[in-house]
Amino acid sequence: MAEDNSDTGGKILITLEQIGENQEARVLDIQGGCGIRRKLGHLGIHPGDLVRVVRHGPWGGPILLEVHGFQIALGKMIASRILVEAAE
């Protein structure tokens, strides 16, 4: 699901659900309409933010994230719409 997009300066983009546990990533884009952007914005997730995947839920369950010092759980479908790059 990685893609090379000229809009991002040739960076390899992956989705948040592809980031491993205890890894950090920077949010680059949120794919979807204003509803998903608004919901994620209310949760504190915006392009440019640094997030850390705390853990993946068992059997395809939600992903537990840490953003701005808070932990939130996102379903895999929403996490698959958040494009990130792994932080170094």
C-alpha positions, 0 to 999 in steps of 0.5 A: 500500500506504499505509494510514491507521490510527487505531492510529498516530495517523493517520500514513501507514504504508508498508512498509520495501520502499517506502523509497528508497535512503539514506533513513531510516525509523522502524519502527512495527510488524511484521506477522506472528506471533511467528516473524517478530518473533523473527527480526527481533528477533535481527537487531536490528530492533524497533518504534521503531528507526531504520533506513537503506536502504543499497541495493535488490538488483537484480531484486527481490533483498534490501534492504540495511539499516543498523540500530544501526551494522550492515548486514543484508540482508532479503528483500523479503517480510520487508521488506514486513511491516515498517511504517515512517514516513519519518524527517525 
